[in-house]
Amino acid sequence: MSKKVVILNGSPRKKGNTSTLVKAFTEGAESSGNTVTEFFLDGMEIHGCKGCFGGHSSRECPCVQKDDMAKIYPAVKESDVVVLASPLYYWNMSGQLRTAVDRLFALEEGDGNLLRGNGRASALLMAAEGNGFEDVVLYYDHLMEHLRWKNLGHVLAGGNMDAGDVEGKPEVQEAYELG
């Protein structure tokens, strides 16, 4: 059965190693008949969460802030799978991705929780110079538990300093197969 997949790409580089994993995942997902929508977060205007608790999940734009999250909210609401993709920055996701994830909280507020549960699933795609993924995987696993999303797994590609270093490595095939 065809799934609607949303990818939140938190890489600042459109042709970086994280984006290579995203491309492979997308090819795998589309070859299986799924629909993929990617949001390249670095090219979007997304402000940090203000913690105002003013969101209302049933509104077209559930957050009080008016920025490019308005493009992401409807896609996430309709999705079956949300993929979080990021380079590893100081043992965590990039600021671009963390900001978008924080802002998804508006879908949990107000008139009903449209984020948590609902049979949704997620995967984590990451590339890094090093291999210190333990902290970010712990965070991701806790996030999946909180959201009650099925954890489809992780593709963690370490040892990639320069753009293009991940090419030809087994993690690219893993991303394709996960898709």
N, CA, C and O of each residue as an XYZ file, in Angstrom:
716
protein
N       0.843     -1.181      0.000
C       0.000      0.000      0.000
C       0.885      1.239      0.000
O       1.827      1.332      0.787
N       0.590      2.177     -0.868
C       1.372      3.395     -1.011
C       1.305      4.249      0.253
O       0.243      4.410      0.855
N       2.439      4.784      0.639
C       2.544      5.632      1.829
C       2.925      7.044      1.408
O       3.582      7.254      0.388
N       2.498      8.001      2.215
C       2.915      9.391      2.042
C       4.084      9.621      2.989
O       3.942      9.519      4.208
N       5.236      9.931      2.414
C       6.466     10.107      3.171
C       6.866     11.577      3.128
O       6.906     12.185      2.058
N       7.159     12.141      4.284
C       7.674     13.500      4.393
C       9.101     13.402      4.915
O       9.361     12.740      5.919
N      10.025     14.068      4.223
C      11.410     14.113      4.674
C      11.727     15.535      5.099
O      11.572     16.477      4.322
N      12.171     15.680      6.334
C      12.659     16.958      6.837
C      14.182     16.901      6.770
O      14.830     16.288      7.618
N      14.741     17.545      5.756
C      16.177     17.507      5.511
C      16.825     18.708      6.196
O      16.690     19.843      5.739
N      17.531     18.443      7.297
C      18.154     19.486      8.087
C      19.585     19.797      7.702
O      20.292     20.460      8.461
N      20.029     19.338      6.549
C      21.391     19.633      6.107
C      21.453     21.044      5.524
O      20.496     21.487      4.888
N      22.558     21.754      5.729
C      22.711     23.049      5.070
C      23.241     22.918      3.643
O      23.321     23.910      2.919
N      23.602     21.700      3.234
C      24.187     21.493      1.906
C      23.272     20.619      1.062
O      22.971     19.482      1.427
N      22.832     21.159     -0.068
C      21.951     20.400     -0.965
C      22.651     19.211     -1.599
O      21.993     18.257     -2.013
N      23.973     19.253     -1.682
C      24.723     18.156     -2.296
C      25.684     17.531     -1.292
O      26.725     16.996     -1.673
N      25.335     17.599     -0.015
C      26.172     17.029      1.025
C      25.885     15.558      1.257
O      25.084     14.950      0.548
N      26.536     15.002      2.240
C      26.409     13.575      2.537
C      25.022     13.205      3.054
O      24.494     12.147      2.710
N      24.433     14.064      3.874
C      23.068     13.803      4.342
C      22.107     13.788      3.168
O      21.233     12.925      3.082
N      22.269     14.744      2.267
C      21.397     14.804      1.097
C      21.569     13.594      0.188
O      20.623     13.192     -0.489
N      22.764     13.010      0.163
C      22.978     11.772     -0.594
C      22.158     10.640      0.018
O      21.562      9.844     -0.707
N      22.124     10.564      1.343
C      21.298      9.552      2.014
C      19.820      9.797      1.730
O      19.065      8.852      1.500
N      19.404     11.066      1.747
C      18.008     11.422      1.457
C      17.648     10.998      0.035
O      16.578     10.436     -0.199
N      18.541     11.269     -0.905
C      18.273     10.903     -2.304
C      18.109      9.391     -2.442
O      17.195      8.925     -3.122
N      18.989      8.626     -1.802
C      18.894      7.168     -1.875
C      17.599      6.676     -1.230
O      16.922      5.812     -1.787
N      17.254      7.211     -0.078
C      16.008      6.834      0.589
C      14.820      7.140     -0.329
O      13.932      6.306     -0.504
N      14.815      8.342     -0.910
C      13.719      8.759     -1.782
C      13.580      7.809     -2.975
O      12.470      7.409     -3.325
N      14.702      7.451     -3.594
C      14.660      6.523     -4.725
C      14.076      5.175     -4.308
O      13.283      4.584     -5.042
N      14.465      4.693     -3.139
C      13.924      3.432     -2.643
C      12.433      3.522     -2.360
O      11.666      2.625     -2.712
N      12.032      4.613     -1.721
C      10.619      4.791     -1.378
C       9.754      4.925     -2.627
O       8.691      4.311     -2.721
N      10.207      5.723     -3.577
C       9.422      5.925     -4.797
C       9.379      4.663     -5.652
O       8.370      4.392     -6.304
N      10.466      3.888     -5.657
C      10.461      2.648     -6.440
C       9.502      1.618     -5.850
O       9.118      0.662     -6.523
N       9.118      1.817     -4.591
C       8.149      0.935     -3.937
C       6.728      1.482     -4.031
O       5.805      0.932     -3.431
N       6.559      2.566     -4.785
C       5.226      3.119     -5.002
C       4.793      4.170     -4.003
O       3.624      4.556     -3.991
N       5.698      4.643     -3.165
C       5.360      5.664     -2.173
C       5.529      7.063     -2.754
O       6.266      7.267     -3.719
N       4.838      8.012     -2.153
C       4.939      9.413     -2.529
C       5.839     10.107     -1.518
O       5.613      9.997     -0.313
N       6.857     10.820     -1.993
C       7.824     11.466     -1.109
C       7.790     12.973     -1.321
O       7.855     13.459     -2.450
N       7.687     13.701     -0.216
C       7.796     15.154     -0.217
C       8.962     15.523      0.677
O       8.968     15.205      1.867
N       9.951     16.196      0.103
C      11.122     16.609      0.881
C      11.069     18.105      1.135
O      10.762     18.893      0.240
N      11.371     18.478      2.365
C      11.521     19.878      2.725
C      12.992     20.110      3.050
O      13.521     19.542      4.006
N      13.650     20.948      2.250
C      15.045     21.317      2.497
C      15.007     22.515      3.441
O      14.853     23.656      3.004
N      15.147     22.251      4.725
C      14.884     23.229      5.772
C      15.793     24.448      5.712
O      15.370     25.549      6.066
N      17.035     24.272      5.270
C      17.963     25.399      5.246
C      17.520     26.479      4.264
O      17.912     27.638      4.403
N      16.722     26.119      3.294
C      16.219     27.086      2.322
C      14.874     27.677      2.710
O      14.246     28.377      1.916
N      14.437     27.397      3.921
C      13.123     27.854      4.372
C      13.272     28.835      5.533
O      14.267     28.817      6.257
N      12.273     29.681      5.691
C      12.245     30.616      6.820
C      11.419     29.972      7.938
O      10.189     29.942      7.887
N      12.122     29.464      8.938
C      11.460     28.813     10.066
C      12.038     29.388     11.350
O      13.235     29.279     11.614
N      11.183     29.991     12.128
C      11.599     30.620     13.381
C      11.511     29.623     14.530
O      10.757     28.652     14.464
N      12.274     29.866     15.567
C      12.246     29.009     16.740
C      10.917     29.076     17.474
O      10.210     30.082     17.418
N      10.590     27.995     18.160
C       9.364     27.932     18.957
C       9.438     28.970     20.071
O      10.481     29.146     20.700
N       8.334     29.648     20.305
C       8.265     30.666     21.351
C       7.731     30.106     22.663
O       7.702     30.819     23.666
N       7.307     28.842     22.678
C       6.794     28.239     23.899
C       5.548     28.919     24.422
O       5.315     28.944     25.630
N       4.751     29.465     23.536
C       3.586     30.259     23.955
C       2.344     29.410     24.233
O       1.382     29.903     24.823
N       2.351     28.150     23.818
C       1.192     27.265     23.947
C      -0.053     27.860     23.300
O      -1.172     27.623     23.754
N       0.148     28.633     22.237
C      -0.960     29.271     21.539
C      -1.404     28.522     20.306
O      -2.280     28.995     19.582
N      -0.828     27.373     20.047
C      -1.171     26.616     18.852
C      -2.526     25.937     18.958
O      -3.024     25.659     20.048
N      -3.095     25.685     17.814
C      -4.368     24.955     17.732
C      -4.252     23.976     16.580
O      -4.242     24.372     15.414
N      -4.165     22.704     16.907
C      -3.841     21.670     15.928
C      -4.801     21.598     14.752
O      -4.396     21.198     13.660
N      -6.047     21.968     14.939
C      -7.014     21.810     13.854
C      -6.995     22.968     12.858
O      -7.621     22.874     11.801
N      -6.302     24.041     13.166
C      -6.207     25.146     12.216
C      -5.317     24.761     11.036
O      -4.446     23.900     11.158
N      -5.544     25.405      9.903
C      -4.715     25.137      8.726
C      -3.244     25.375      9.053
O      -2.387     24.565      8.701
N      -2.957     26.476      9.720
C      -1.609     26.726     10.233
C      -1.731     26.752     11.758
O      -2.145     27.763     12.326
N      -1.375     25.647     12.426
C      -1.640     25.514     13.850
C      -0.820     26.430     14.751
O      -1.188     26.630     15.909
N       0.270     26.985     14.257
C       1.150     27.822     15.072
C       0.768     29.290     14.913
O       0.275     29.702     13.863
N       0.999     30.075     15.965
C       0.722     31.512     15.894
C       1.721     32.237     15.001
O       1.419     33.315     14.489
N       2.906     31.661     14.808
C       3.908     32.275     13.938
C       3.570     31.970     12.477
O       3.132     30.871     12.136
N       3.783     32.950     11.647
C       3.508     32.784     10.222
C       4.841     32.754      9.475
O       5.452     33.792      9.221
N       5.270     31.563      9.136
C       6.510     31.375      8.396
C       6.362     30.122      7.547
O       5.243     29.668      7.305
N       7.471     29.560      7.092
C       7.403     28.422      6.174
C       6.969     27.106      6.816
O       6.791     26.114      6.109
N       6.795     27.074      8.121
C       6.220     25.868      8.732
C       4.812     25.633      8.207
O       4.320     24.505      8.232
N       4.163     26.687      7.732
C       2.818     26.551      7.161
C       2.817     25.592      5.970
O       1.775     25.023      5.648
N       3.962     25.402      5.311
C       4.065     24.443      4.206
C       4.266     23.018      4.729
O       3.876     22.046      4.082
N       4.874     22.914      5.896
C       5.211     21.610      6.460
C       4.038     20.995      7.218
O       3.804     19.790      7.115
N       3.306     21.792      7.970
C       2.216     21.250      8.796
C       1.229     20.380      8.022
O       0.965     19.260      8.459
N       0.666     20.833      6.891
C      -0.306     19.973      6.203
C       0.310     18.674      5.692
O      -0.340     17.628      5.704
N       1.561     18.739      5.246
C       2.216     17.522      4.758
C       2.414     16.524      5.895
O       2.184     15.328      5.717
N       2.834     17.000      7.049
C       3.032     16.106      8.191
C       1.691     15.543      8.663
O       1.600     14.359      8.986
N       0.660     16.372      8.706
C      -0.674     15.899      9.115
C      -1.148     14.736      8.256
O      -1.774     13.802      8.759
N      -0.849     14.793      6.955
C      -1.317     13.771      6.018
C      -0.346     12.609      5.855
O      -0.657     11.640      5.163
N       0.815     12.689      6.476
C       1.865     11.697      6.240
C       1.631     10.387      6.983
O       0.942     10.324      8.001
N       2.236      9.354      6.425
C       2.318      8.057      7.088
C       3.689      7.872      7.722
O       3.836      7.197      8.741
N       4.701      8.491      7.091
C       6.088      8.361      7.534
C       6.741      9.739      7.519
O       6.593     10.494      6.557
N       7.461     10.061      8.589
C       8.253     11.289      8.651
C       9.707     10.883      8.848
O      10.056     10.223      9.827
N      10.552     11.290      7.900
C      11.977     10.986      7.966
C      12.714     12.224      8.447
O      12.548     13.315      7.903
N      13.528     12.038      9.472
C      14.363     13.118      9.982
C      15.774     12.886      9.453
O      16.377     11.845      9.713
N      16.298     13.859      8.711
C      17.620     13.726      8.094
C      18.483     14.907      8.517
O      18.044     16.056      8.482
N      19.720     14.607      8.918
C      20.573     15.673      9.436
C      22.026     15.235      9.470
O      22.329     14.052      9.628
N      22.923     16.204      9.319
C      24.306     15.910      9.701
C      24.375     15.880     11.230
O      23.489     16.402     11.906
N      25.409     15.282     11.756
C      25.622     15.244     13.207
C      26.399     16.485     13.610
O      27.540     16.672     13.186
N      25.786     17.333     14.427
C      26.427     18.554     14.933
C      26.471     18.466     16.449
O      25.429     18.448     17.103
N      27.662     18.412     17.007
C      27.823     18.341     18.458
C      26.893     17.299     19.068
O      26.154     17.597     20.007
N      26.926     16.091     18.542
C      26.211     14.923     19.045
C      24.696     15.061     18.981
O      23.979     14.413     19.744
N      24.205     15.905     18.072
C      22.772     16.085     17.937
C      22.428     16.414     16.489
O      23.303     16.467     15.625
N      21.147     16.632     16.243
C      20.667     17.038     14.927
C      21.060     18.488     14.680
O      21.365     19.225     15.618
N      21.051     18.889     13.430
C      21.340     20.281     13.084
C      20.268     21.201     13.667
O      19.153     20.773     13.965
N      20.631     22.465     13.820
C      19.669     23.456     14.300
C      18.465     23.582     13.386
O      17.348     23.804     13.851
N      18.690     23.439     12.079
C      17.589     23.537     11.127
C      16.535     22.472     11.423
O      15.339     22.763     11.432
N      16.979     21.246     11.662
C      16.036     20.164     11.927
C      15.427     20.283     13.313
O      14.222     20.098     13.483
N      16.254     20.591     14.307
C      15.743     20.721     15.683
C      14.662     21.796     15.759
O      13.653     21.623     16.444
N      14.877     22.910     15.050
C      13.894     23.996     15.068
C      12.567     23.523     14.475
O      11.507     23.789     15.042
N      12.617     22.831     13.351
C      11.385     22.336     12.727
C      10.694     21.306     13.616
O       9.470     21.330     13.749
N      11.459     20.405     14.225
C      10.872     19.397     15.116
C      10.204     20.087     16.304
O       9.090     19.725     16.685
N      10.871     21.066     16.885
C      10.268     21.800     18.001
C       8.953     22.451     17.592
O       7.988     22.447     18.357
N       8.916     23.004     16.398
C       7.708     23.688     15.929
C       6.573     22.726     15.597
O       5.416     23.144     15.549
N       6.869     21.456     15.369
C       5.794     20.486     15.149
C       4.907     20.345     16.372
O       3.794     19.825     16.282
N       5.397     20.807     17.514
C       4.612     20.730     18.756
C       3.234     21.378     18.599
O       2.287     20.970     19.271
N       3.109     22.370     17.736
C       1.814     23.028     17.531
C       0.740     22.028     17.100
O      -0.447     22.254     17.336
N       1.146     20.929     16.474
C       0.178     19.905     16.059
C      -0.312     19.073     17.244
O      -1.241     18.278     17.101
N       0.305     19.253     18.408
C      -0.132     18.548     19.614
C      -1.018     19.424     20.489
O      -1.549     18.945     21.492
N      -1.189     20.676     20.141
C      -1.889     21.626     21.000
C      -3.332     21.855     20.582
O      -3.729     21.581     19.450
N      -4.092     22.358     21.520
C      -5.412     22.905     21.220
C      -6.503     21.889     21.033
O      -6.905     21.209     21.977
N      -6.982     21.786     19.811
C      -8.228     21.082     19.513
C      -8.091     19.581     19.335
O      -9.073     18.922     18.992
N      -6.950     19.033     19.547
C      -6.750     17.603     19.370
C      -5.323     17.332     18.950
O      -4.703     18.145     18.265
N      -4.811     16.208     19.353
C      -3.420     15.888     19.056
C      -3.339     15.236     17.682
O      -3.692     14.069     17.515
N      -2.869     16.003     16.699
C      -2.771     15.502     15.331
C      -1.364     15.015     14.997
O      -1.086     14.660     13.851
N      -0.472     14.998     15.995
C       0.894     14.562     15.745
C       1.158     13.185     16.339
O       1.748     12.321     15.690
N       0.721     12.989     17.562
C       1.050     11.766     18.292
C       0.192     10.594     17.825
O      -1.019     10.716     17.639
N       0.851      9.472     17.643
C       0.132      8.245     17.285
C      -0.297      8.232     15.836
O       0.506      8.490     14.939
N      -1.541      7.938     15.609
C      -2.147      7.906     14.269
C      -1.463      6.925     13.325
O      -1.573      7.077     12.108
N      -0.765      5.931     13.846
C      -0.126      4.926     13.002
C       1.082      5.417     12.224
O       1.572      4.729     11.328
N       1.558      6.595     12.561
C       2.694      7.185     11.840
C       3.991      6.467     12.212
O       4.112      5.895     13.295
N       4.951      6.509     11.298
C       6.262      5.908     11.516
C       7.339      6.931     11.161
O       7.054      7.978     10.580
N       8.576      6.608     11.521
C       9.675      7.526     11.253
C      10.986      6.764     11.074
O      11.138      5.629     11.525
N      11.925      7.426     10.400
C      13.285      6.918     10.255
C      14.237      8.085     10.441
O      13.864      9.244     10.262
N      15.473      7.764     10.804
C      16.515      8.768     11.014
C      17.658      8.511     10.048
O      18.199      7.406     10.002
N      18.028      9.527      9.275
C      19.160      9.454      8.356
C      20.182     10.486      8.799
O      19.861     11.668      8.918
N      21.417     10.047      9.043
C      22.447     10.992      9.480
C      23.800     10.665      8.880
O      24.147      9.502      8.679
N      24.559     11.722      8.596
C      25.945     11.598      8.156
C      26.801     12.454      9.072
O      26.347     13.462      9.614
N      28.053     12.030      9.234
C      28.943     12.770     10.133
C      30.391     12.510      9.793
O      30.735     11.532      9.128
N      31.227     13.410     10.266
C      32.670     13.207     10.156
C      33.092     12.067     11.071
O      33.880     11.203     10.687
N      32.558     12.078     12.282
C      32.898     11.046     13.255
C      31.845      9.963     13.319
O      31.111      9.729     12.359
N      31.782      9.302     14.467
C      30.838      8.199     14.659
C      30.107      8.287     15.996
O      29.609      7.270     16.479
N      30.028      9.448     16.600
C      29.416      9.601     17.920
C      27.920      9.834     17.858
O      27.442     10.910     18.217
N      27.176      8.834     17.404
C      25.729      8.967     17.210
C      24.899      8.597     18.444
O      23.678      8.752     18.420
N      25.520      8.120     19.506
C      24.770      7.570     20.639
C      23.766      8.559     21.219
O      22.614      8.196     21.458
N      24.187      9.816     21.451
C      23.300     10.799     22.081
C      22.105     11.148     21.195
O      20.977     11.236     21.679
N      22.349     11.347     19.907
C      21.253     11.711     19.020
C      20.291     10.536     18.830
O      19.084     10.745     18.713
N      20.800      9.325     18.799
C      19.920      8.159     18.685
C      19.071      8.021     19.950
O      17.891      7.682     19.869
N      19.657      8.278     21.103
C      18.892      8.256     22.354
C      17.762      9.285     22.304
O      16.620      8.983     22.654
N      18.094     10.513     21.863
C      17.068     11.554     21.720
C      15.977     11.108     20.744
O      14.787     11.210     21.042
N      16.392     10.614     19.582
C      15.438     10.187     18.558
C      14.528      9.080     19.093
O      13.314      9.119     18.894
N      15.111      8.105     19.766
C      14.311      7.007     20.312
C      13.310      7.514     21.348
O      12.172      7.048     21.388
N      13.723      8.460     22.182
C      12.789      9.066     23.154
C      11.680      9.834     22.430
O      10.515      9.770     22.825
N      12.046     10.556     21.374
C      11.054     11.295     20.603
C      10.028     10.339     19.988
O       8.829     10.615     20.006
N      10.501      9.220     19.446
C       9.577      8.242     18.862
C       8.637      7.678     19.927
O       7.449      7.479     19.673
N       9.171      7.425     21.107
C       8.345      6.931     22.207
C       7.285      7.958     22.593
O       6.119      7.609     22.778
N       7.685      9.219     22.714
C       6.735     10.281     23.063
C       5.649     10.426     22.003
O       4.466     10.533     22.325
N       6.059     10.430     20.740
C       5.093     10.633     19.659
C       4.269      9.388     19.351
O       3.269      9.453     18.636
N       4.700      8.251     19.901
C       4.052      6.962     19.634
C       4.099      6.623     18.145
O       3.135      6.120     17.570
N       5.255      6.916     17.540
C       5.496      6.579     16.141
C       6.319      5.314     16.091
O       7.173      5.081     16.947
N       6.064      4.505     15.097
C       6.869      3.303     14.887
C       8.256      3.725     14.404
O       8.376      4.495     13.451
N       9.272      3.237     15.042
C      10.650      3.547     14.678
C      11.075      2.565     13.588
O      11.255      1.377     13.855
N      11.233      3.059     12.370
C      11.627      2.219     11.243
C      13.123      1.959     11.206
O      13.585      1.080     10.479
N      13.883      2.720     11.987
C      15.319      2.492     12.073
C      16.146      3.710     11.748
O      15.626      4.796     11.493
N      17.456      3.501     11.764
C      18.429      4.565     11.558
C      19.414      4.148     10.473
O      19.773      2.976     10.358
N      19.840      5.111      9.692
C      21.014      4.941      8.836
C      21.996      5.998      9.296
O      21.758      7.194      9.131
N      23.099      5.551      9.874
C      24.078      6.442     10.491
C      25.408      6.263      9.769
O      26.079      5.244      9.930
N      25.778      7.245      8.985
C      26.959      7.159      8.137
C      28.083      8.017      8.714
O      28.121      9.226      8.483
N      28.978      7.412      9.446
C      30.116      8.125     10.008
C      31.318      8.072      9.081
O      31.345      7.308      8.116
N      32.318      8.904      9.392
C      33.560      8.909      8.633
C      33.482      9.657      7.320
O      34.153      9.291      6.356
N      32.673     10.698      7.270
C      32.455     11.457      6.037
C      32.740     12.934      6.263
O      31.863     13.685      6.689
N      33.951     13.341      5.981
C      34.360     14.726      6.226
C      33.854     15.669      5.136
O      33.200     16.669      5.432
N      34.150     15.358      3.897
C      33.839     16.257      2.785
C      32.584     15.811      2.044
O      32.236     14.630      2.041
N      31.913     16.769      1.419
C      30.748     16.451      0.599
C      31.150     15.400     -0.426
O      32.176     15.533     -1.092
N      30.350     14.369     -0.546
C      30.614     13.294     -1.486
C      31.328     12.100     -0.886
O      31.422     11.051     -1.524
N      31.836     12.242      0.343
C      32.567     11.128      0.960
C      31.696      9.894      1.186
O      32.215      8.778      1.220
N      30.395     10.069      1.339
C      29.522      8.930      1.622
C      29.229      8.094      0.370
O      28.786      6.950      0.471
N      29.479      8.676     -0.809
C      29.209      7.971     -2.072
C      29.890      6.603     -2.079
O      31.064      6.486     -1.728
N      29.157      5.584     -2.477
C      29.696      4.241     -2.603
C      29.805      3.472     -1.299
O      30.229      2.316     -1.301
N      29.435      4.083     -0.194
C      29.503      3.395      1.096
C      28.217      2.601      1.330
O      27.179      2.925      0.754
N      28.277      1.573      2.164
C      27.101      0.715      2.380
C      25.893      1.457      2.944
O      24.760      1.019      2.750
N      26.113      2.559      3.631
C      24.985      3.292      4.214
C      24.063      3.883      3.151
O      22.870      4.065      3.392
N      24.611      4.179      1.980
C      23.765      4.698      0.893
C      22.787      3.606      0.451
O      21.607      3.885      0.237
N      23.258      2.393      0.314
C      22.385      1.274     -0.030
C      21.398      0.998      1.096
O      20.238      0.677      0.837
N      21.846      1.119      2.339
C      20.943      0.945      3.493
C      19.805      1.957      3.440
O      18.655      1.610      3.710
N      20.116      3.215      3.093
C      19.088      4.251      2.987
C      18.097      3.904      1.888
O      16.889      4.072      2.059
N      18.607      3.420      0.757
C      17.740      3.003     -0.347
C      16.789      1.890      0.119
O      15.582      1.955     -0.114
N      17.342      0.890      0.766
C      16.542     -0.249      1.227
C      15.543      0.152      2.304
O      14.436     -0.384      2.344
N      15.909      1.080      3.173
C      14.977      1.566      4.187
C      13.810      2.283      3.527
O      12.670      2.181      3.979
N      14.109      3.025      2.433
C      13.051      3.680      1.673
C      12.081      2.683      1.099
O      11.123      3.068      0.428
